Each structure stands twice: as structure tokens, then as C-alpha cells.
Amino acid sequence: MPGVTDPYIREQLEKRREEITLAISSATPELPSAPFIDALSEVNSALQRMDDGTYGICPTCNDTVEKDRLLADPLVRFCLDHLTSGEQRALERDMELAARIQRGLLPQANVRFNDWHIQYHYKPAGLVSGDYCDLIPPANGDGKLVFLFGDVAGKGVAASLLMTHLHAMFRSLSGVGLELDGLLERANHVFCESTIAGQYATLVCGRAGASGEIEIGSAGHFPALVIEKNGVRKISSTGLPLGMFARSTYTIDRVNLGPGDSLVLYTDGILEAANAKGEEYGVSRIMRVAGERHGWKPQELLAACLKDVNSFSSGTRQADDQTMMVIHRTDPAGISLND
């Protein structure tokens, strides 16, 4: 079986070697070099295995070590099935810590901003998730609320790391004062420059204003659904996923939501929830369930949609992360139509 030859992992190993070598050259009696020498030996060994074509191959079973674990720690040698009991416990502790950190990055639940009321549901399939949602309030009360919602390609630790990267990136860029198309284009460029080939994310990025206006751009994500009194309409993607091409451009849709209207966002874990026959839930069911509930409070609309998903997929295992967000326009007094 051929070894892993990922250029990104090699680059990370070479960077570690440079940093450790510099630390050794700067060693003092207070900071001895012995621990750094041991670390350098591990890094050099990993690079040698990469040259020999054996990097990423478990020495116990000769199967390939999980790619997401190599991306998270390029010094990993054994696959999950052949960790020692101590290593398994350490990995479990690390995963639990990663899950707590990721939960800490989620926005506040039940957010109210001017005439907007936002609720979301976030349910990873495992301990960590590649789904992404965030709400960024303006620096002053007269600005617009930024909402972000997306899904990183892949699963597990590697996807969760990229989700964390997206969170930090948009938190930094949202305060620069860019127009929405410029924000998406700048974020895409940074994402392309800081990830390896094949890593990408679909994303909806929008701003909600004080009088019902919403600007929205979609980087390859599933259609956003506008739930209006007269029915449901889709807002389709306006560009390629982040990370595909550094020079991608995005156009922005503008819609105006009246009192009682809602914007519904969802990830593929909702659409692809399968029943016992292997049939997928699909967007038409979300449109039907949400469309019948115009004017409902966001938590009630969200609950109705999730109840239908769970009923459809009852008896099957959740195969992917499931995230939904409802952005609801109340009346000017801040009251939903069904209050």
C-alpha cells in the first residue's frame, strides 16, 4: 500500500523542523535542548518515512492512517484500531476538549436584533462538526447583523478545524467595512491561500438591516428559502464554494422580508437524512413544512421542520451533521404574528 505524500503535510513537517532547529540553537541552561532534540528526531523520522513511501501507513496492520488525524497531527503513526489504551484515552480527551471549544464558538441562541429574531439548531453526527453558523452584531446599533451559515467538505477532526478557521476568518474580516461581495471574495482568497487543494466550504453570508432588508450571497450552498405569506421561494447560489479558485467572484441578492416572513437555512445533513428505504428527505419537504407555517415564531418553525426530518428518518442513524437556522422578521413592535 502506498504511503501518504500530501504536500501540505510535508510543508507542516518542514516548518516544524525549522522551528525546532531554531529552538535548539537558542537553548539555555534554563531551557535545555534535550526535549527539542527528541521532537526533532520525530519530525525527521516522519519526513524520512515520507521519502521512503511509508508515511501514513500503520506499522501494525499496514492500513492507511486516517487522513484527518494526519492533518491534525502529522506525527501520528498508528491507525485508530491500533492505538494503545493510553493513547485511546488521550484521544478521547482531546476530542471532548475539541467539542467543548467548538460549542463555545457557536452564537448565542434566541438572538433578537431590531425586528429580527433568530434561532438555530446544531447537532453534530459525532463529537465534532464541520457545519458552521455564526451571528456577528454590528459595532454600533445602527449597523447590520451579519449571519453566516455553511458546511465544510469532509467530516471529523479535519472538517472541524476548517470550521474553526472559517469562524476566525469571518470574525476578523467582518469588521473591515467591506461590501458583502467583497467580504466573500476576500474570505475566499484567504481560504484558498491557507488550505490545501481539495478543501472547500459552501457558505451563505448575509446582512440583515433594520427595515426588513436582507443582502445575501451564497458560495455554492443549498438554496436559502424565503417563507412568505404567498408561498416559498428559493435564493440560489451566486458563486462557487470557498476554496475552489482564489479569484472567484460573487453576486449579491437583495430581498425584503415583511412581518411574519422568515429565511430558512440548512445543511446537507438535513437534506440527506435517509429513511429505512434509503430515500433522502430532500428540499421539497422542507419547503412544504416551512411554507405551511408562515408567521410562526422561529423556534416553533424550527421545531416543526426538525420534527418532520426526525419522523422521516426514524429508525436510522444520523449520518451527517444537521444544522438549521431561521431568521424571522417580527412586526415593528418585535412581536411575531402568532404571538
VMD Tcl script that draws the C-alpha trace (Angstrom):
set ca {
  {0.00 0.00 0.00}
  {1.50 3.40 -1.00}
  {2.20 5.92 1.72}
  {0.67 9.39 2.08}
  {2.54 12.09 0.12}
  {0.39 15.14 0.82}
  {2.41 18.33 0.07}
  {0.61 20.26 2.80}
  {1.65 17.72 5.46}
  {5.25 17.80 4.20}
  {5.21 21.58 4.41}
  {3.95 21.42 8.00}
  {6.67 18.92 8.94}
  {9.39 21.04 7.35}
  {8.13 24.12 9.19}
  {8.26 22.20 12.46}
  {11.81 21.11 11.70}
  {12.88 24.72 11.09}
  {11.24 25.94 14.30}
  {12.69 23.12 16.42}
  {16.16 23.63 14.95}
  {15.96 27.32 15.82}
  {14.85 26.44 19.37}
  {17.81 24.08 19.78}
  {20.24 26.76 18.63}
  {18.75 29.14 21.22}
  {18.85 26.64 24.11}
  {19.99 27.86 27.54}
  {20.56 26.14 30.91}
  {17.11 27.35 31.92}
  {15.63 25.93 28.71}
  {17.62 22.77 27.87}
  {17.71 21.42 24.34}
  {17.01 17.74 25.13}
  {13.19 17.89 24.66}
  {13.69 19.72 21.36}
  {16.20 17.12 20.17}
  {13.66 14.35 20.79}
  {10.99 16.32 18.91}
  {13.39 16.95 16.01}
  {14.08 13.21 15.82}
  {10.34 12.52 15.50}
  {9.92 15.09 12.74}
  {12.96 13.84 10.83}
  {11.67 10.28 11.13}
  {8.30 11.34 9.68}
  {9.99 13.12 6.75}
  {12.17 10.06 6.13}
  {9.07 7.83 6.04}
  {7.55 10.23 3.53}
  {10.67 9.93 1.34}
  {10.58 6.13 1.69}
  {6.89 5.92 0.77}
  {5.83 4.52 4.14}
  {4.46 7.69 5.76}
  {0.86 7.34 6.94}
  {0.97 3.54 6.96}
  {0.13 1.92 10.30}
  {3.09 -0.33 11.24}
  {0.74 -2.81 12.95}
  {-1.79 -3.53 10.19}
  {-0.27 -1.78 7.14}
  {-3.51 0.11 6.52}
  {-3.55 3.86 5.89}
  {-3.79 6.09 8.97}
  {-6.91 8.29 8.95}
  {-6.24 11.41 6.82}
  {-7.97 13.84 9.18}
  {-5.74 12.68 12.03}
  {-2.61 13.18 9.94}
  {-3.76 16.68 9.08}
  {-4.39 17.45 12.74}
  {-1.11 15.82 13.90}
  {1.41 14.86 11.17}
  {3.40 12.79 13.69}
  {0.61 10.23 14.16}
  {1.84 6.71 13.29}
  {-0.89 4.23 14.24}
  {-4.46 3.96 12.94}
  {-7.34 4.24 15.41}
  {-7.72 0.47 15.62}
  {-4.18 0.02 16.93}
  {-3.73 2.77 19.49}
  {-2.70 1.71 22.97}
  {-5.31 2.09 25.71}
  {-3.46 5.15 26.98}
  {-3.41 6.71 23.51}
  {-7.10 5.99 23.10}
  {-7.93 7.72 26.37}
  {-5.76 10.69 25.39}
  {-7.51 10.90 22.00}
  {-10.91 10.77 23.68}
  {-9.91 13.61 26.00}
  {-8.66 15.65 23.04}
  {-11.90 15.06 21.13}
  {-14.01 16.05 24.12}
  {-11.95 19.23 24.52}
  {-12.29 19.99 20.80}
  {-16.06 19.53 21.07}
  {-16.25 21.92 24.04}
  {-14.18 24.50 22.18}
  {-16.36 24.18 19.10}
  {-19.57 24.56 21.11}
  {-18.05 27.68 22.65}
  {-17.75 29.22 19.18}
  {-21.47 28.90 18.46}
  {-23.51 32.10 18.56}
  {-25.94 32.88 21.33}
  {-29.28 31.13 20.96}
  {-32.55 33.06 20.59}
  {-30.95 36.25 19.22}
  {-33.06 39.38 18.80}
  {-31.77 42.34 16.77}
  {-34.08 45.21 15.84}
  {-37.04 43.50 14.09}
  {-35.16 40.22 13.68}
  {-35.50 37.07 15.76}
  {-33.01 34.26 15.03}
  {-32.95 30.66 16.19}
  {-30.74 27.78 15.13}
  {-30.32 24.03 15.69}
  {-26.84 22.47 15.69}
  {-26.47 18.70 16.03}
  {-23.14 17.06 15.11}
  {-23.17 13.44 13.97}
  {-20.12 12.84 16.18}
  {-18.23 14.77 18.84}
  {-17.12 17.50 16.42}
  {-18.72 19.01 13.36}
  {-17.86 20.61 10.02}
  {-21.08 22.67 9.99}
  {-20.67 26.39 10.59}
  {-23.04 29.07 11.80}
  {-22.39 32.45 13.34}
  {-24.09 35.78 14.03}
  {-21.96 38.91 14.21}
  {-23.66 42.06 15.54}
  {-22.56 45.45 14.23}
  {-20.07 47.55 16.16}
  {-22.85 50.11 16.64}
  {-26.60 49.74 16.96}
  {-27.26 51.38 13.59}
  {-25.41 48.75 11.55}
  {-26.48 45.41 10.10}
  {-26.37 41.95 11.65}
  {-24.06 39.58 9.74}
  {-25.21 35.96 9.53}
  {-23.01 33.10 8.33}
  {-24.05 29.56 7.64}
  {-22.18 26.79 5.88}
  {-20.65 23.36 5.66}
  {-17.02 22.30 5.30}
  {-16.30 19.38 2.96}
  {-15.45 16.22 4.86}
  {-16.10 15.01 8.37}
  {-14.40 14.62 11.70}
  {-11.42 16.49 13.11}
  {-10.15 17.92 9.82}
  {-13.57 19.41 8.99}
  {-13.93 20.83 12.50}
  {-10.52 22.51 12.22}
  {-11.57 24.16 8.96}
  {-14.85 25.24 10.57}
  {-12.84 26.93 13.32}
  {-10.69 28.56 10.65}
  {-13.79 29.96 8.92}
  {-15.08 31.31 12.22}
  {-11.86 33.19 12.97}
  {-11.52 34.45 9.40}
  {-15.01 35.95 9.15}
  {-14.82 37.39 12.65}
  {-11.69 39.25 11.54}
  {-12.91 40.32 8.09}
  {-16.41 41.40 9.11}
  {-15.03 44.45 10.93}
  {-13.06 45.75 7.94}
  {-16.05 47.52 6.39}
  {-16.22 45.58 3.11}
  {-19.33 45.32 0.99}
  {-20.83 41.83 1.11}
  {-19.46 40.71 -2.28}
  {-16.02 42.00 -1.29}
  {-16.25 40.18 2.04}
  {-16.96 36.87 0.30}
  {-14.22 37.41 -2.27}
  {-11.63 38.35 0.37}
  {-12.63 35.38 2.53}
  {-12.40 33.03 -0.44}
  {-8.92 34.30 -1.29}
  {-7.69 33.87 2.29}
  {-9.28 30.42 2.50}
  {-7.61 29.33 -0.76}
  {-4.23 30.57 0.45}
  {-4.48 28.86 3.83}
  {-5.83 25.42 2.92}
  {-4.70 22.56 0.72}
  {-6.20 21.52 -2.60}
  {-9.49 19.69 -2.17}
  {-10.52 21.53 0.98}
  {-13.53 23.76 0.45}
  {-16.65 25.04 2.16}
  {-20.12 26.01 1.00}
  {-21.40 29.12 2.69}
  {-24.28 31.57 2.92}
  {-23.20 35.04 4.01}
  {-25.74 37.79 4.61}
  {-26.60 41.02 6.35}
  {-29.94 41.86 7.94}
  {-30.90 45.54 8.10}
  {-33.26 47.43 10.33}
  {-36.24 47.61 7.96}
  {-36.57 44.06 6.71}
  {-33.92 44.23 4.01}
  {-31.52 41.31 3.63}
  {-28.41 41.13 1.48}
  {-27.36 37.56 0.80}
  {-24.57 35.84 -1.11}
  {-24.11 32.10 -1.44}
  {-20.83 30.33 -2.12}
  {-22.15 27.06 -3.54}
  {-24.55 26.35 -0.68}
  {-28.05 24.89 -0.95}
  {-30.80 27.40 -1.79}
  {-31.94 29.61 1.07}
  {-35.72 29.55 1.49}
  {-37.78 32.71 1.90}
  {-41.05 31.87 3.66}
  {-43.61 34.50 2.66}
  {-47.34 34.84 3.06}
  {-47.90 33.83 -0.55}
  {-45.57 30.83 -0.51}
  {-41.92 29.80 -0.56}
  {-39.18 30.93 -2.92}
  {-35.55 29.94 -3.28}
  {-32.43 32.09 -3.28}
  {-29.89 30.04 -5.19}
  {-26.11 30.04 -5.07}
  {-24.37 33.10 -6.50}
  {-20.84 31.68 -6.73}
  {-18.51 28.73 -6.22}
  {-17.67 27.25 -2.80}
  {-14.90 28.91 -0.83}
  {-11.53 27.34 -1.54}
  {-12.17 26.30 -5.15}
  {-10.49 29.17 -7.00}
  {-8.72 32.16 -5.46}
  {-10.22 34.64 -7.95}
  {-13.87 33.60 -7.63}
  {-16.39 36.44 -7.63}
  {-19.83 36.59 -6.03}
  {-23.02 38.49 -6.77}
  {-25.43 39.56 -4.05}
  {-29.20 39.09 -3.91}
  {-31.35 41.57 -2.03}
  {-34.74 40.69 -0.60}
  {-37.13 42.44 1.73}
  {-38.90 40.40 4.38}
  {-42.20 41.63 5.72}
  {-43.55 40.97 9.21}
  {-44.01 37.22 9.68}
  {-41.60 36.28 6.86}
  {-38.63 34.02 7.54}
  {-35.38 32.98 5.90}
  {-34.56 29.27 6.40}
  {-31.02 27.87 6.01}
  {-29.96 24.23 6.31}
  {-27.02 21.90 5.67}
  {-26.83 18.64 3.74}
  {-27.31 16.61 6.91}
  {-30.94 17.77 6.79}
  {-31.47 17.21 3.07}
  {-29.75 13.82 3.02}
  {-31.36 12.37 6.15}
  {-32.47 8.95 4.94}
  {-35.36 6.68 5.86}
  {-35.24 2.89 6.18}
  {-35.73 2.53 2.41}
  {-32.68 4.67 1.69}
  {-34.76 7.60 0.41}
  {-33.46 11.09 1.22}
  {-35.51 13.80 2.89}
  {-34.93 16.44 0.20}
  {-35.59 20.17 -0.13}
  {-39.22 19.80 -1.26}
  {-40.25 18.54 2.18}
  {-38.58 21.46 3.94}
  {-40.34 23.84 1.58}
  {-43.70 22.21 2.27}
  {-43.37 22.09 6.06}
  {-41.95 25.61 6.36}
  {-44.32 27.06 3.77}
  {-47.34 25.90 5.78}
  {-46.10 27.82 8.82}
  {-45.70 31.41 7.69}
  {-45.73 33.79 10.66}
  {-44.69 31.16 13.21}
  {-42.13 32.05 15.82}
  {-38.66 30.94 14.70}
  {-38.29 28.37 17.48}
  {-41.66 26.84 16.56}
  {-40.93 26.83 12.83}
  {-37.54 25.25 13.51}
  {-39.11 22.62 15.79}
  {-41.74 21.72 13.18}
  {-39.12 21.25 10.46}
  {-36.87 19.15 12.69}
  {-39.80 17.03 13.86}
  {-40.62 16.22 10.25}
  {-36.97 15.35 9.48}
  {-36.77 13.08 12.53}
  {-40.09 11.43 11.71}
  {-38.95 10.77 8.14}
  {-35.61 9.26 9.22}
  {-36.91 7.43 12.31}
  {-35.06 4.19 12.96}
  {-31.92 5.17 11.02}
  {-28.62 6.51 12.31}
  {-27.76 10.18 11.84}
  {-25.05 10.01 9.18}
  {-24.07 13.67 8.94}
  {-24.10 16.88 10.95}
  {-27.50 18.59 10.98}
  {-27.81 22.36 11.25}
  {-30.71 24.71 10.55}
  {-31.19 28.43 11.09}
  {-34.36 30.53 10.94}
  {-34.07 34.31 10.54}
  {-37.53 35.72 11.27}
  {-38.93 39.23 10.77}
  {-41.24 40.31 13.56}
  {-43.55 43.32 13.36}
  {-42.05 46.72 14.32}
  {-43.10 46.15 17.93}
  {-40.95 42.99 17.98}
  {-43.93 40.59 18.08}
  {-44.33 37.53 15.85}
  {-47.64 37.20 14.04}
  {-48.53 34.09 16.02}
  {-47.70 35.55 19.46}
}
mol new
graphics top color blue
foreach p $ca { graphics top sphere $p radius 0.5 }
foreach p [lrange $ca 0 end-1] q [lrange $ca 1 end] { graphics top cylinder $p $q radius 0.2 }
display resetview
